[in-house]
Amino acid sequence: QVQLQESGPGLVKPSQRLSLTCTVSGGSITTAYQYWSWFRQPPGKGLEWIGYVSYSGSSYYSASLASRTSISRDTSKTQFTLLLSSVTPEDTAVYYCARKGGTYYSGSYYYSFDYWGQGTQVTVSS
């Protein structure tokens, strides 16, 4: 059973950099056709996708956050890390890590977000 667990500071000051780590247990982060993602949900708003690091190590980000975002991985620790720079109070949210897994069927891969962390609250405030 794959499990994901977010960790990091719960309080970050404006203009500083947010760093969150997702530790994966029960599986590898290099298995093909799996994408290790970050989401967030600000108070009173919907879920927002931030980006992912793929099984091959490539990364892709939401256009609205790309200039401030970096997602990397440590395969030896089965962890992947979100860095979000120059944070403002608008970055206050519950942050989630998740796996998008691919299932091969009848000649194609079908994807779903099949495993999620429990989420961690991050507040940006001085």
N, C-alpha and C positions, 0 to 999 in steps of 0.2 A: 504494500500500500504506500503510495507516494504521499508525502506530507511536506508542506511548505510553512515556513515560519519567518515572519518579518522581525527585524530588530533594528534599533536605532534610537536616537534621541527624540523625546516627545516634544521638546521645545527648542525652537531655532529663532535666532534674532533676525530681523529684517536685514537684507543685503548679504547675509551669510549663505553658506552652501549647506544644503540638506544632503545627508548621506544615509541611505537605508540599505540593509542587506537582507536577502532572502536565502535562508538555508534550506536545502532540499534533502530530504531523507527518503530512503526506500527506492531510490532510482538514480540514474545518471543524467547529467545535463548535456551530455554529448550524443545521446541517442537520436538517430535521424528523425527528421520531420517533427521535431518538438521545438516550441518557441516559448521562451521564458519571459514573461511579461510583467509590467507594472501598470496598475490602475490607481485612481484616486476618486474619492467622493467628498466634495466640499459639503459643509452643513447645508441642508435643505436643497441640495442639487443632485443631479444624476451622476452615474458612474462615468468617469472619463478615462480613456485609454491614454497612457503616456508613451509606451514604446516596448520594445523587446530586444533580447539578445538571442540569437538562434543557436541551434545545436552545433553549427559550424563556427560560431563566434561572431558572425556579422550582426550589426545592430540597425534598428529602424525606429524612428521616432515620430510622434504626432507633430504635424507641421506647426501647430500653435506653440509647442514647447521645445522644438528641436534646437533652438539657439541656446537654450539653457540646460539641456539634458544630456547625460551620458549614462549608458548602461553597459556594464562590463561583467565578466565572469571570472571565477577562480575554479577551474575544474578539479583541482586537487582537494578542495574543500566542499565541492558541490554547492557553491554559493554564486549568486549574482547580485550586483550592487547597482543601486540607482543614485546618481548624483544630480542634484538640481541646484543650479547656482542662482545668485542674486534673488533670493526668495523675498516675497512680500506677504502681507497678511492674506492676500488672495490665494496663496498656496496652502493655507490651512485646510486640512482634509484628513480623512482616514485613508491611508495608503495600503493597497493590497498587492501582493504578488500572486501570479497565477501561471499555470502551464496551459499552452495551447497545443494539444496533441493531435497528431494525424493518424487516421486509420485508413488502411488501404482496402478498397473494396471495388471489385469489378473494374479494375484498370485506372482508378483515380484515388486520390487521397481526400478524405473528408476530415474537417477540423472542428474541434470544439474546445472551449476552456473547461477542462475536466477536473483540475485540481486547483484549489485556492488556499491562500493563507487566511488566518483569522482577521487580519487587518491590524494596523497600528495607527493611533492618533498622532498627528503632527500639528502642532500649533506654532504659527509664526507670530511672535510678539516680542516687543522690547521689555 
